[in-house]
């Protein structure tokens, strides 16, 4: 049986005796909380300059944007006022003082080394040293899944970070320590389970550098944007008779060892953060995936992942595949399980396509902890339709895989053994071939050579989907780029014009 209150199939591919979502869309309330902050502002001193120590050489580092340094510091040639000069210093974590030269309209950004010789009186100069003012803590409504900058924009504290120069306004999001906070009550979220049942907190996406805290107890750090974190909640931490407090506390300066999406924090066009100086912990933050509570009975395993791996049976195509006229596919469904205690179980995979049949893997013995099991399915060409990218020759045909794990409780010996219990998870899949081509794959010689090398490098780069060449358009191309091109550059080849206009119109 499926326990009362448990969904028949979890679309997130997380399945247990009972799964409770803590997301905002399930009417769960989250708050965004910051501590008090010391925020920078400009403090000017007229007629004052700063100098390095006597005999000091020019600093060897490159400073902001890699500009060469002299004994006077880094020269900002694009700064046109003393206010802009000071702002440039505030944005540069290496800047100790900025000096504006009125006569030449130049701005010099100086590090602590550049200015260690102290202040000197010099007519026509205005110095600016970053100063800080105290601001009170903030408590704002938050949306999960979501991110910090969007929540700040929704509360009116920042403008659209992608509009004009708003991306420079980073002090609000990276000079404070932020936490996402909510409460949950166990007796209202889950049926009563026998003693020994496992409770797991699942974080499907945290961006990034956060400490996970439940009722004041630090459980672990989330340091990889692309990992899903599964955190056991011990019985001595959670409360069954009072609200529990969950915090994801983002810590500035946390050591990060995981991967992150560079374009989301300080690279290229994204909101400016301290990441310009290698501090990856200041990348834009947020709880970008679902937050779940998974309750597992003692002898009922939990499905942690379902990973379908799809293989095309034929050779990589170089001409368009047609429905029902190709080599077909093999699907290896990898089911990742977690058992609180040793138990026996069966696994069944039910595909939704016609004639898919039922594959069952029976009499599995699970040890306590994690395990992985594979069910293989054979898919004939006539059973499914091909999946195509939007706007390219076809629709996005998708099919369901229903994975059901049925636990067989141990015999109690008293003749009143509990009935088998099942958990299910559903995944949607599509059937297509995708290849990144870096050689002339229509040339048999290059094709044969590419089997033992990374490609010739002489044929450009393209994708083939179901054998059809597809150019991806819009990457690193601003929507207005075609209008911004100087007239002397507008006599461009039609192929490049297609790429630029495709990017401008958001084609992909």
N, C-alpha and C positions, 0 to 999 in steps of 0.2 A: 504494500500500500504506500501511497504518498502521504506523509504526515500532514495533519490539518494545518492550514495557513501557509503551506509551502507551495510555491508556484510550480506548475508542471514542468516548466523548462525555463532556465535562466538565460536571457539573451546575452548576458555578460560572460557566459561560459563558466561562471562560478556557481556551484550548486552544492547545497548541504541540506540537512534536515529542515532548516529554516534560514532564509536569507532576508535581512532587513536593510533597505537602503536608507542612508542618512543624507541623501542629496536634497538640495533645495526644491527640486521639482516634485519630491514626495512630501512637500509641505514641512520639511525640516528647516529649522531656523539656525542660520550661521551668523556670526559676528566677526568683523575684522577689527582687531585691537592693536594699537601701537603704544609703545612706551613714550614718555616725554622725549623730545629731541632737541639737540643743539643744531640749529640751522645756520648756515653761513650768510653773511651779508658784507657789503663793501664798507670799509672804513678808510677814508682818504686822509693823507697828510701832504700838504702843499710844500714844495721846496725841499723835498727829502728824497734821497736815493740810497741804495744799499750796494755794498761792494763785497767782493770775495776777500779771503785772507791774503795778506801781502805775499806776493810771489806764487800764488796759486795758479795752476794751469786751468784751461777751460775744461769743464766737465765732459766726461767721455760719453755719457748716455745721450740718447736722441731727443728726449723730451716729447711733448705732445706732437703726434703725427710724424715723428721721426725727424724733426727739423734740426739742423746743425746748431751747435751752441758756441757762443763765444764767452769771454769773461763776463759780459754783461747779461748772459742768460740766453733765452730763446726769443728770437724776434718774430712777432706776429704781424705779418704784412697785410693781413686782411682786416685788421682792427682799426676803426676810424674814430673812436672817442675814448675818453678815460673810463667811462662807464662800461663800455664793451671790453676794455682792457682788464678791468677788475673782474668782470663776469668770466672772461677767459681763464683767469687765475682760479676762480672758484670752481670751475669745471675740471681743473687739472689737479689731481691729488698730489702731484710732485711740486706744485707751485707754493712757495713760502711767501712771496711778495711779488707784486707786479708794479712796474714803473712806467708811467706815461710821459713821453717827451713831447712837450707842446710844440716846439719849433719844427721838428721833423715829422710830427704826427706818427710816432712809432711807439709800439708797446713791447716792453721787455718782461718776460716771465722768468723769475729767478727761483731756483731751488734753495734749500737751506745751505748747500755748499756755495752757491753763487753769492749768498748774502751774509756768510758767516763773519765777514770783516766788519759788519755793523753799519749803522746809519751815518750818512754824511749829508751836509747841507749842499744843495745844488739848485740854483735858480732855473726855473722852467721845467722842473720835474714834479710829478705828482705820484706818490707811492700809494699802493693799496695793499693792505695785509688782510687776509681773510679773518673775519671776526664771527662770533657765533652768538645767537640769541636762543633763549630757552622757549620751547613751545610745549603746551600741555598735551597729555595723552589724548588719543582719539579712539572712539568706539563707533564703528560704522556698520551698516548692514552689508552682508557679503552674499555672493551667489556661488554655490558649489554644484557642479564643476564650474570653474571660472578662474580669473587671475586678478592680481593686485591692481594693476593699472586700470583695468576695466571697472573694478569696484570704485576706485578713486574718481574716475571720470563720471560714473553714475551718481556719486555723491556730490559732484560739483567742485571737487578739490583740484582737479587738473582738467585742462582742455584736451581735445582729441590729440593724442601723442603723435599721430601721423599727419597732422595739419601744420603746414608751414614750419615754424621753429619751436613748436610745443615740445618736441622731443628733447630739447635742452633742459626742460623743467624737471630734472631728475631728483632734486633734493627731497621732494615729498616721498618718493618711493624707495630711495636707497640710503637715506641718512637716518631712517628710523628702523627699529626692530619691530617686525609685524608678526601677528599670530592670527590664525583662523581658529575660531572656538565655537563649539556647540555642546549640547547636553543630550543624553539619551537615558531612557529608563528600561531596564531589562524586563520587568514584569509586564510592561505594556507592549513590548515589541515581539515577544516570542512565547510560544507555549511552554509550559513547565516540562523540563527534561530531567531524566534521572541524574543522580549525582555522578560525577565523572565525565559528563558531557563537555565537549570542547567549545570554547568561544574564541573566534578569530576576527580580528580587525583587518580589513582588506582595503588598501589604498591603491587605486588603479592608475594614478598619475599625480605626482607631486613635483612641482617646478620651483625650485629645488634648494637643498641645503636647509632642511627642516628637522627639528627634534619632535618626535611623536610622544605626547604626554597624555596619560590617562590618570585622572584624579591626583595630579601632582607628581606622578611617578614617570620618569623618563624611560621609555621602552626601547627606542632605537632611533638612528638617524636615517633620513631619506636623502641620499646624495646623488641619485641617478634619475634623470628626468624620464627615462624610458623603461624603468623597471616597475613592476607591480609588487607592492610590499604586503606580505601576509604576516601579521603580528599576533601571536597567541596572547590572550588576555587571561592571566592567572586568576583563580577564584579569590585570592586574598587582595586583589586590586579593585575589582569591579564590585559595585554595590547592587544588591537585589531589592533593597527597600528605600532607595533614595536615588535622585538623579546622578548620573556619572558625567564628568566633564572631560571632553576630548579637546586637546589643543594640538595644532601643528604650528610650532614656534620656529619661525625663520630666523636663523642666527647669522648676523653679519660676520664674515671672516671664517665661517666653518670650512674645514678642510673637505674638499670634494674629490671623489675618486671615480665618479661616473660620467656618463655621456650627457651632453646637453645640446640643445638646438641653438647654434651660435646666432642665427639671424634674429632671435627673439630678445636679445639684450645687448645692445651697444655696437653691433656690427652692421656696417653699411647703413641701411635706412631706418633701423629700429630705434626705439627710445633709448636715449643716451644714459649709460650707467657707468659705474666704475670699472666695468670690464675692459675699457680702453687701456687699462693698466694692469691687465692680467688677473683681476679679482673675479673669478667666475662665480663666486658666491653672491654677487650683486646682480646676476641675471634676473630678469623680471620673474616674479614669484607668483605662486598660486596653487590651488588644489584643482588641477586640470582634468582629473578623472573622477569616477564615482568613488564614494566611500560606503563600504558595506560592512555589516556585522553578519558573520556566518556561525550558526549554531549547529553542532554536529553531535548526534547521539553517540553513545559509547561504541556501538558496533555498526554504525552507518558511516561509510567513508564519504569524504567530501571530494567533489570534482573541482580541482583548482584550475585546470586549463583543458581545453579541447583544441588541438592543433591539426587541422587537415593539411596534408602536403599532397599537392596535385602534380602528377607527372604525365606529360604527353608521350604516347607510345612511339610515335614516329620521329623522323628526323626534323630538326628545326625548319619550319617552312619558309620559303622565300616567295611564295605566291599565296594569294588569298585562300584561306580555308573556307569550305562551305559546310553548312549544317548537314549532318548525316553522311558526309563523304570524306571523312578524315580517319585517322588511325585510332581514335578513342583515347581514353585516359585511365590511369590507375590512381586511386586515392588511398593514401595511408593516413588513417585517423589515429593520432596519438592522444591517448587519454591519460592525463596526469591526475593521480589520486593521492589523498592524504587520509590515513586511517589513525584514529586515536588509540586503537588496540588491534591486535591480530584478529582477522575475521575472514570468512569465505564470502565470495561475491560472484555475480555474473555481470558481464558487460554486453550490451546490445546496442547496435548502431542501426538506425532506421533512416534510409535516404528517402527523399521525397520524389525523385524522378521515376518515371514509368519503368516498371520492370527492374527496379533497383534491388528488390528483395530485402531480406533481413539478414544481417551478419551478427552472430552471437559468439562471444568468447566466454566460455563457461568454466565454473569450478576454479576460479582464481583464488588463490590464498594470499591475502594481504598481510604483511608485517606492519607493525606500528611505524608510522612515518610516511615518507613520500615514495611513490612508485609510478612507473610509466608502463602503459600497455598499448599495443598497436592492433588495430583492426584494418584489414585491407579490403577494398572494394574495387571491382572492375566495372568500368563505365563504357558501354558501347557508343559509337558515334550516333546511332539512331535514337538513343535514349535521352539526349540532352541537346539544348541549343547553345551555341557559343555566346560568350560574353564579349561585348565590344565597348570601347571608350565612348563617352558621350559625343555624338556628332560624327562618328566614324562607322558607317556601313551597317549598323545594327543596334539592337537594344541591349540592355544590361540584364540578361537572363540570370537569375539566381535560384538556388535550390537549398533546401533545408537538410541538415543532418541532426537527427535527434539521438542523443547518447543517453542511455539509461543504465545506471549501475544499481543492482539489486543486492542488498546485503542479506546473508543467510545467518541469522543469529545462532550462537552456539546452543546446543541442547542443555537446558537447565537441569534435566534429570527428574524433574517433578511432573512431567507430562503436560505442562502449561507453558510451552515455549512461545515467545513472542513471534508474531507474524513477520515475514520478510518485509523490509522497508526499502524503498527505492528513491533515488535522486536522479534528476534529469537535467541536461543542459542542451541548448540548441545553438548550432552554428549555421550561418549562411555562406555558401560558396558559389563561385562561378568557374566556368571552364574556358580557359584561353591559354594561348602560348604568348610569352613575352620574352624578347631577346634584346639586349643592348649590343648593337653591331658597330664595331670599330674597323671593319675591313669590308671589302667588296664580297659579300656573301653569295653573290650570283656567279662568282668566278670559282670553279672547282679547285684550282690550285691554291687560291687564298683561303678557301674554306678548309682545305686539308691542312694548311699551315696553321690556321687559327686553332686547330684542335690541340696544338702543342705550344701555343704562344698567345699573347694577349691581343694580337691583331697587327695589321701592317702599319697602322697609323697614317695611311695615305688615302683613306676613303671617308674622312670625317667621322661623325658619330650620329647614330640614329637609333630609334627603337622600331622593332617589328612586333606588332600585335596581331596574332593569328595570321602571320605572314605578310601583313600590310605595313609598309614603311610609314612611320608616324613621326613627325617633327613636333617636339614639345615646345610650345611658344609661351613667352611671357616671363621666363626666368631672368631675374635681374634686369628687367626692362621696365622703366617707369611708363605709366600710361600716357604721359605727355611727351615722351621722348621724340617722337616724329616731328612734333611742332617745335621742339627746342633745337633741332639740328640746324646749324648755320647753313645759309643758302649755298655756300660753296661745297657742302657735303651732301646736298640733296640729290645729286645725280648718282644714285646708288643702284647696284644691280637689282633687278626685280625680285630675286630670291631673298636678298636681305630686306628689301622693302616689305615682303610678305611676313618675315619674322617680326619686324618692328611693328607693323600694323596689327598683326595677330596678338602681340603682347599688349598693345594699346587697347585693344578691344576685349582683353581678358580671355582670349581663346586658349584652350588647353586640350 
